[in-house]
Amino acid sequence: MTDATPFIEIDGVTKRFPGVVALDRVSASINKGEFHAIVGENGAGKSTLMKVLSGVITSYDGEVRLRGKPVSFSGPRAAEQQGVSIIHQELNLVEELSVAANIFLGREKRTRLGLLDDREMECEAAELFAQLQCRIDPKQPVRDLRVGDQQLVEIAKALSLAAEILIMDEPTSALTEAEVERLFLIIERLRSRGVTILYISHKMDEVFQLSDRITVLRDGKLVSTLDRSETNPKEVTHLLVGREIEEVDLGDSRAPGDVVLDVQSLYLPWTGHARQWRLSDISFSLRRGEVLGIAGLMGAGRTELLESLFGTSPEPPDGTILLDGQRVCFGHPAEATRAGMALVTEDRKRLGLFSHMTVRDNITICTLQEALSLQFVSRTKEQKLATESIETLGIKTAGTETAVTNLSGGNQQKCIIARWLRTKPKVLLLDDPTRGIDVGAKAELYRLIDRLCRDGLGIIVTSSELPELITLCDRILVLCEGRVTGMFRRGEFTEQAIMEAATNRENSAAGTTN
């Protein structure tokens, strides 16, 4: 291999999942010892590409070459044997085991008698932490470590594998500023040893502080690879969001009414976590007949905000929530529903659908009291209610008794929305409502949301697609790491401005929250 040969070559890699092309003929090259940043919006294909390189995904089209030779890993262990190690965003540690046991999991040191050699593993683990210049007790259970130290355990594990290529997927998403700085120092030491680092991040400050080159992915395709010294955050941000969305004409601008929901200084604790708060000092209002968008990258707190409002957050929030001027604090979704709140969850299949039930069941299950006759549920009344919702929302189904799983994703989502509309909510919370549905179905849902809004419903919607929020919303609240970093009104917001706010951890809230 000559010096001109790239250390890693990705040649026309394509990966398809049912209904989606995650990677579309992606080609790129990485040099030995390079810090190469991989950036893109949620769903751009970053993590999928890294899983291909690390052997997590083994079936794909195209070719990967390492040190000039084609490789096809049968799994992560085969990739590790070739010097490739990945640190996932969700750490893969066994919390009940010790630090040393996690580092050597699956390749444990043994004595001559075949017994586990804990002492040898603990000594080697201590040497690895000495290299990283950090103090972690190899005997300590991982569950007792802060997230930042757990991240270091993953790095020590990669070092124990003598990794030449280290893939880091959003490694700072749960770290404090001090822990981030320590991680950066460790990264510099790894680079000085010739380790090649592939680094996924949404945070432009990190990307431009560390990287040699930056590869931009969008909708599964390679957009560009740029030298860090020849570009800037605004240019990269523009490349990130440069796609178009189907034009949907929602008619004249809306005229929101009075305030239906007022949130003041909302905090959501994160017990035992380095950040302490999942949400910190969130304030905003929602008017009747208004669509308020919640923008933010993965880990920003979008879903956590809706869960806090609906009484399903992992811990009770602190702060003030006023619904129709009355202070509320929901301990259970049933309380929120009775008060006039409704939530369409992000995970449609796991948390939204009753997959073993019919269309009728899925629509009427929250309001069966409407179908009672002599204290029994009347099938005839229930079918009538379901048919009414099917006609109102334009759900395409063979009938009320069709299995809900036989419907398209968009029509399944309409069934869930129909269920909640039957509860006559004042506020409808939609968590990434068009996730996993096709473009045509998205347009139908946009029109439905607009119609519900014009009928006086207050709607809060999150989305991983900025053009979607721009199409739907009257205002957009931007979150970054649980804090408000921007508030934009229609006519003010652009994809680039929203993305800049979503990646700027130091930015304070812009504009008004009213």
Secondary structure, 3 states (H helix, E strand, C coil): CCCCCCCEEEEEEEEEECCEEEEEEEEEEECCCCEEEEECCCCCCHHHHHHHHCCCCCCCEEEEEECCEEECCCCHHHHHHCCEEEECCCCCCCCCCEHHHHHCCCCCCECCCCCECHHHHHHHHHHHHHHCCCCCCCCCEHHHCCHHHHHHHHHHHHHHCCCCEEEEECCCCCCCHHHHHHHHHHHHHHHHCCCEEEEECCCHHHHHHHCCEEEEEECCEEEEEEEHHHCCHHHHHHHHCCCCCCCCCCCCCCCCCCEEEEEEEEEEECCCCCCCEEEEEEEEEEECCCEEEEECCCCCCHHHHHHHHHCCCCCCCEEEEEECCEEECCCCHHHHHHHCEEEECCCHHHHHCCCCCEHHHHHHCCCHHHHEECCEECHHHHHHHHHHHHHHHCCCCCCCCCEHHHCCHHHHHHHHHHHHHCCCCCEEEEECCCCCCCHHHHHHHHHHHHHHHHCCCEEEEECCCHHHHHHHCCEEEEEECCEEEEEEECCCCCHHHHHHHHCCCCCCCCCCCC
